Amino acid sequence: MYQNDTITGIATATGIGGIAIIRVSGKNAENIMNKVFSTKAQKPFKSHKMYYGFLMDDNTRVDECMAVIMRAPKSYTCEDVFELHTHGGHEAAHQALRICIEAGARLAEPGEFTKRAFLNGRIDLSQSEAVMAMISANGESALKAASQQLEGMQSKLIQDSKQILIKALSGIEAAIDYPEEIEDTEAFGNLIPDLEELKASMEDAIDERSARIVRDGLQVVLCGNPNAGKSTLFNMLLSSDRAIVTDIPGTTRDLIHGSITLNGILINLIDTAGIRETDDPIEKIGVERAKKVIENADVVMLVVDGCQPLHKDDLNFILSKDDKNNAVIITKGDLPSLISPEDIKAKTKNITVLQTSSINQSGLKELKEFLAEKALLPKTLFFTHTRHLDAAKAALSHIEKALEGAEMNIPLELISVDLKEALHYLGEITGESVNEELIDSIFANFCVGK
């Protein structure tokens, strides 16, 4: 439940730093500022103006600091907000926090400042979640998507979609209430074009693959026979000796993870054990794990040794993974090759074939360009959060059912049920159709000072 009291928390990251910010929000924020902050400036304080002074513990100066009061509703929470900017570091920040609590504030719960911004109507629930998405963004594209969500791009799509549904429901209810004035055929005639437009809009907005890449990065698996050069290629991409490289087949026995960033997208690289029949129980586990990550990868790169003839099993694997998102990487490109890229291309339709060398770094630029292309995202992503995607897909399902029903001239009462369900699921995204437990669980994942 919303508590109309005054809360406080440290808004900056813990640890050593130049400045720590302690945030206070609620009806007693300005009273607490007057108790703990001493300055020569004339009172009352002007809103949104930074003042220089001292943090006080009773009559004792604790720290030199800056302070600002932001009066409601022009603040993060739409309440009176007082911020204290002290010296950074664990002790200075926690001393200031203790003093604010002793002056009458309560320690905020995780995400409570943003929760108050939501409950006070400054932002909706999807915008609230965008705050946490910005904090935890793992790359430039993830940050951009979170920023668009915070700016309300997703909220506008939801509100526009809801208006279409509300208009459709109004027409249906009018036809149900006044059958002598509005015939079913007239109601269906207005309904079908609107639902077709809405269906197309929602389908364009739901992009699960791009959403997953923004959240988790592009999952790229390097696989192939033992000693094909997977670990060497892995190290070359990372510009680091993460994987052990030897002439002994089966050196890599487990999954090795590394990451790079290309064009603002996190690329998660996974080096796997060489896939072969083995009696070694540890290597066998590594092979099974390799097979599992191959199935779940966004991009599979089959690494083959260019100094060896192409094995029949490799060719079969290539044919089974003949997809535009996958690639064959022929290693040891600085030596005479027994594998022709043209031969592989002639046997396949979609898979990319590249040749690389760890000695002269040839092919590395082309390989990175290939990965960057696979991670290419649309300029606008409406749904990146799993909760939003699930709700949007549920709404789309009911829109499709309503459209199908309208095309089949089923009773209007049945169509209205699906339209109301679609409205409900869209409302879940922005927070209009959620219960208190869900709201609490969402904000519980935030940090205390946000």
N, C-alpha and C positions, 0 to 999 in steps of 0.2 A: 504494500500500500504506500501511497505518497504521503510523506511526513512533512508537514509545514514547519520544519525546524531549520536550523542553520548547520551546514556541514562544512568540513574542511579536509584537505588532503594535499599531498605533495604532487604537483603536476609535472615535474621533471623527472628524468630517469635517476635512479639511485647511483651512487658512486661519486668519484671525484669529478668536479666540473667547475666552471667559472661562476655560474649562477644557479641557484635553486629557486623554484617558484612554488609558493604555498598558496593555494586557492581556497577562498571562503565564500560560500553562497547561501543566501537565505535572508530572512527578514531582519536578523541581528548583525548582518555583515558589517554595516557601517559602525555600529556600536563597538564591535570587536576591534575594528580598525582604530577607533579612538582610544581604546584601552591599551593596545599593544604597540602602536606606532607613534613616535614622538617626532615632531617637526616644528620648525620655526614658521612655517607657512600659515597663513591666515585660514581659519575655519569659518564656515563649513567648506569641506573639500569640494572642488569642482569635479564633476563626473568625467571620466576618461582622460584625466590629466595625471601624469606621473609626478610624484613628490619624493624629495630626498629627505631622509631622516634616520631614525634609529629604532631597532626592535627593542622593546622594553619588557623586562620581567619584573613586575611591580615597579620599583624605582631604579632598577639596575639596567644599564645599557648592555645588551647581549650582542648586537651586531649592527653594523652600518648597512643600510638597505634603501630600497626604493619601494614605493607603494602606490597603488591606484585603486580608486573606487569606480565601479561601472554600475550605475543605477538602472534598475528595471524600467522598461523591458529591454533596453539596449545592452544586453549582455549575453554570454554563452548560454546561460540557463533561463533567461528572461526574469531572473530574480536580481536583487542587489548582489553584486559580486565584488569582493575585495581580494586583491592579489598582492602578495608580499614577495619582493625579489631580494633574497639574501645572498650571501656568499654560498658557493656550492660546497658539496661534500656531505657525507652522511650525517655527521654530528650537527653541523649548522642547520641543516634542513629539519632534522628531527627536533632540535631545540625549538625552532620556530613553530613547528607543528604542535608540540606540547603546549607552548604558550597560548596558541590560538584555541586549543581544546579547553585549557584552564580558564580562558576568557569567555567561554560559553558555547563553543562550537562542538559538534559531534563528529567523530571520525567517519568520513564518507565510506559507503560500501563501494565495491568495484563498479565502475561505470555510472555512479549515481549522479554525477554532474550532467552527463549526456542524457541519462534517463530523465532528469528534470527538464532538460531542453525539449525532450520528446513529450513529456506529460504536460508541459506548459505550452505546447503547440508551435514551438519555433521550428522544429524539424519533424519529419515523420519517421517511422521505424526503420525504413530502408536507408534513409539518410543517417540515422543514428549508427547503423551497422557499418556505413561507409567510413565513419570516423575510425573505427577499429581496423577496417581494411586499409586505410591510409597508413596507420601506425605500423601495421605488420606487412606492408607491401614488400615483395621480394625483388621487384624490378621496376623500371620506368613505366612499362605498360600496365602493371598492376596498380601503380600509383595513379596513373592517368584514369584508369577505369573507376577507381575509388573516388577520385576527384569529380568525375562526371556524375557519379551516383550522389555524392554529397551536394553537388550543385542543383540536383533535382531533376536530372534528365530522365532517370528511371521513373520518378514520381509523376512527371508530366505524361509519360507514356501510359502509366496506370490510370491516371485521372481521365485522360482522353478516351481510353478504352472503356472505362466505367460509364462515361457519358453516353457512349454508343449503346451500351447495355441498358442503361436507364431509359434512354429514348425508346429502345426496342420493347422493354417491359411496359412502358407507358402506353405504347400503341396496342400491345396485346391486351392489357387490362381494360383499355377503352373498348376494344372489340368484344371482350367478354362481358363487360358491364352494359354495353349498348349495341347488342347484336342487330337491332333493327336499323341502326344508322351506319354501322361499319361492318361490311361483309368480311368473312374470313379471307377471301381471295385478295381483298384490298390490304388487309393486315399483313398477309404473307408477301404481297408485292413490295411493300416498304421494308419488310424485315430482311428478306434474303440478301439484297445488295449490301445492306449495312453489316450483316454477319459475315458475308464473303470478304468485305474490306477488313473487318476486325480479325478474321482468321488469318489472312495474309500478313497483316501487321504483326500479330503475335508469333507466327511462324518465323518471320524475319528476325524477330527480337530474341528468340530462343536459340542459342548457339552453344550447345553443351561442350563441344570440343574446345572452342576458344575460351570459354569460361574456366574450364579445367586448367588450360595452359596458363591463364592469367593467375589463377590461385596457386598452382603447384609447380608451374614450369613445364617445359617440353621434356618428356621422358624418352631418352635416347639410349638404346641398348646396343652394345658392340658384342657380336657373337661370331662363332666360327670354330674351326678345328683347332686343336692345341698347336701352339707355335706358329699361328698364321700371322701374328703381329698385332693382335688386339691390344695388348697392354702398351706396346710401343706407340700405337696410334692414340690410345687413351692419354698417355703422358704428353704426346705432341699437342693434342687439343687443349690440354690443361696448362701447357708450358711448365710442367712440374713432374718430378719423378714420384708419382703417387703409387703406381703399380710396379711390382718387382718384375724385371725383364731378364730372362735367362734363355739359354739354348735348350733347356730341359723341358720337354712337353709336360703340361699339367701343372706348371708353376702356380698359376692362379687357380685357387680351389674354392673361392667364395666370391660373392659380389663385392666389387669395389666401386664406391660412389665418388663422384666429383662434379663440380658445376662451373659453368662459365656463363657470361651474359653476352648476348648478341642482339644488337638493336633494341636494347631495353627489355629483352625477354630472358628469363632464367632458363638455361639449358642444363638439365640434369643428365649427366653421363653415367652409364653403368657398364663397367667392364665385367665380363662373365667368364666362368670356367670354360675351357675348351670342351665342346660337345663331342663325346666319344663314349664307347663302351669301356668300362673300367671295373676292376675288382677292388680298387681302393675305396673303402667306405666313405672317407671324408670327401674325396674327389667326386664320388657318386652323388653325394648331397649337393655339392656345388653345381653339378650338371643339372640336377632336378630344379634347383633354384633358378638356373639360367633359363631353362625352358619356361618356367612360370613368368619371369619378367618379360620374356620375349612376347608372350601372349598379351601382356598388358601395356606394351610400349606404344608410344605415339610414332616413333621412328625406329626401325630395325636396320642396323648396318651389319651386313654379313662381310666379315673380313676374310679375304683369301690371300694366300701366299703366291705372289706372282712368279716365283721361281719354281713352283711345282705345278704340274698339270691340274686342271680343274677336276676335282673329285666328283664322282657321280652323285654322292649324297649332297654335295654343295649345290650342284645344278638342280637337283630335286627341291632343295630348300629355296633356292632362288625362284624357281617357278611357283612354289607355294606362297611366296611373299612378293609376287609380281604386282606391286602397288606403288603409286606415285609418291607415297610417303616413306618408302624404303630405299635402300641403296646397297650396292655391292662395292666394296672398297678393295681394290687390288693393291697390295703393299709391295714394297721393295722396287718401286718404280725406277730407281737409278740403275738397276741391273737388267740384263736381258730377260724379257718376260716370256713365260710359256703360256700365259693366259691373255687372250685378245679381248679388249673391251668390246670390239665390234662383234665378236662371236656371241658374247653374252647378250648384247643389244638385239642381235638377230633372232635370238631364241625367246626374247621377252617383249612385252608391250609397254610397260609403265615404269618399271624399276629404273633408278638412276645408277649409272656405272661410273666410278671415279678411280683414278690411279694416284697413289701417293708414295712419297719417300720420306723416311725419317732422317735420312742423311742430308739431303739438300732441301727439305721442307716443300718439295713440289707437291702440288695438289691440295695443300692445306687451305689456301685461300678459297679454292673452289668448294672444298668440303664445308667450310664455315658458311659460305654463301648458300649452299644447299640447306644447311640446318636453319639459317636465318629465314630462308624462304618457307620452310615447314612451320616456323613459329610465327609467320606473318598473321596479324590479327586485323579484323575490321576496325575502321576508325572509331566506331561507336559500339560499345558493348553494353546492352541494357541489363543483363542478368549475369552476375558472376558468382554470387553467393548461392550455395546449394539449396538453402531454404527458399530463396526467391525462385530459383529454377523449378523446384518441385511444385510450388504454388502456381507458377505461370503455366507449367505443363498441365496441371489439373484444370486450370481455368480454360486453357485451349481445348482440352478434351470435352468439356461441357459446351463450349462454343460450337465445336464440330457436331456434337449431338443435337444441339438446338437447330443448327443449319440443316442437318440431314432431316430432322423432323419437319422443318418448314418446307423443305423441298418435297416431302412425302405427304404434306397436308394433314399431319397428325393433329389432334386437338390442341388448341392454343394453351390450355392449362398445363399440358405436359411440357411444352416448349418453355413456358415460364419457369418451370422448376429448374431446368438446366441453366437458364439465364441468371437466376438467382444464385445458383451454385457458383457460376463463373464470377459473379460479383463478389461473393464471399471469399473466394480464393485470391482474387486481386486485392481485396481488402486486407488479407493476411500479410501481403508484402509490405504495405504501407502502415500497418498496425491498426486498422479500423475494425478488423475481424479477429482479433487475437485475445486470448485470455491472459490473466495476470501472471499465471505460472510461466507461460512462454516469454512474456516480457522480462520477468525476473531472470530466467535462464539465459536470455540473450545478453543482458547487461552484466551478468555474473562473470562473463568472459573478458570484460574490460579490465584495465588497470585501475587502481584506486583513484588516482587524481584526474581521471578523464570522464 
